[in-house]
């Protein structure tokens, strides 16, 4: 477990100096309450990320990362921040990303060490949303993301049933998926892939996979594009999360709600036993200390998506229409 120390005595509300490895980070407003339900503070949030240090760094390492900042805590306004602000420490790693829709670039955070996570928390970051590619080749994803997104009337038990179908299809493909709770009402499964394809191909493969899951669980799953046309009690297998510049909360990321829930790695054997609210900044440190990072082996193997692209050809999956592209960009 990573450790940090706060230097010197202080009065309530005074800034502290956090030492994280070789870095010393000035940490302002440490006693500001960020999560109202249990009263956890900004400093409690930093201590949480320190407690899962190996896991959060592994989940974010070398990935362009959008920060969801809450300067006044989760009861206040959320700020989506792509660009690292001026005045960031010179040791902070970034990468330049081109955004064609806006005609400009942004230097996005790339976590390479735990100190950069704690720096982001000092900047009021609660949620970390990394790309599914790395800075060495931002246009070639190395992570395929399966998002089981519940529609408004969907039960958690339906998400659990669909998760088993996803596991079955991955087994048939000879692929290992790494599940985690979303920190909300859904479930995510990540699969490492070789960075040999661009975003359109990976999204196309993800849609073919979603179709196969829908074929095996037609009463539980939808792949219908438009939200208004979906069964409100179904699970949407959201293939669009593999589109360029679409990001999801990483493993171990806290979510911006009053309960301080966490996107928590789980075992496939735990799917039937867990509830989304089991995992919070209050409960995850003990779990991590006991079982470690359940995604520790995620980088050990990467897979090809050739079979999925064959399925896409079989299903005659093409590029999204202009109207659908506009919806993706909205």
HELIX and SHEET records of a PDB file:
HELIX    1   1 UNK A   42  UNK A   51  1                                  10    
HELIX    2   2 UNK A   53  UNK A   60  1                                   8    
HELIX    3   3 UNK A  114  UNK A  122  1                                   9    
HELIX    4   4 UNK A  135  UNK A  137  5                                   3    
HELIX    5   5 UNK A  156  UNK A  173  1                                  18    
HELIX    6   6 UNK A  199  UNK A  216  1                                  18    
HELIX    7   7 UNK A  227  UNK A  229  5                                   3    
HELIX    8   8 UNK A  239  UNK A  242  5                                   4    
HELIX    9   9 UNK A  268  UNK A  270  5                                   3    
HELIX   10  10 UNK A  276  UNK A  278  5                                   3    
HELIX   11  11 UNK A  284  UNK A  291  1                                   8    
HELIX   12  12 UNK A  306  UNK A  314  1                                   9    
HELIX   13  13 UNK A  322  UNK A  329  1                                   8    
SHEET    1   A 3 UNK A   4  UNK A   7  0                                        
SHEET    2   A 3 UNK A  16  UNK A  20 -1                                        
SHEET    3   A 3 UNK A  23  UNK A  27 -1                                        
SHEET    1   B 2 UNK A  33  UNK A  35  0                                        
SHEET    2   B 2 UNK A  40  UNK A  41 -1                                        
SHEET    1   C 4 UNK A  79  UNK A  81  0                                        
SHEET    2   C 4 UNK A  64  UNK A  69 -1                                        
SHEET    3   C 4 UNK A 104  UNK A 110 -1                                        
SHEET    4   C 4 UNK A  94  UNK A  99 -1                                        
SHEET    1   D 4 UNK A  79  UNK A  81  0                                        
SHEET    2   D 4 UNK A  64  UNK A  69 -1                                        
SHEET    3   D 4 UNK A 125  UNK A 130 -1                                        
SHEET    4   D 4 UNK A 248  UNK A 249 -1                                        
SHEET    1   E 5 UNK A 178  UNK A 181  0                                        
SHEET    2   E 5 UNK A 187  UNK A 192 -1                                        
SHEET    3   E 5 UNK A 143  UNK A 150 -1                                        
SHEET    4   E 5 UNK A 235  UNK A 237 -1                                        
SHEET    5   E 5 UNK A 221  UNK A 222  1                                        
END                                                                             
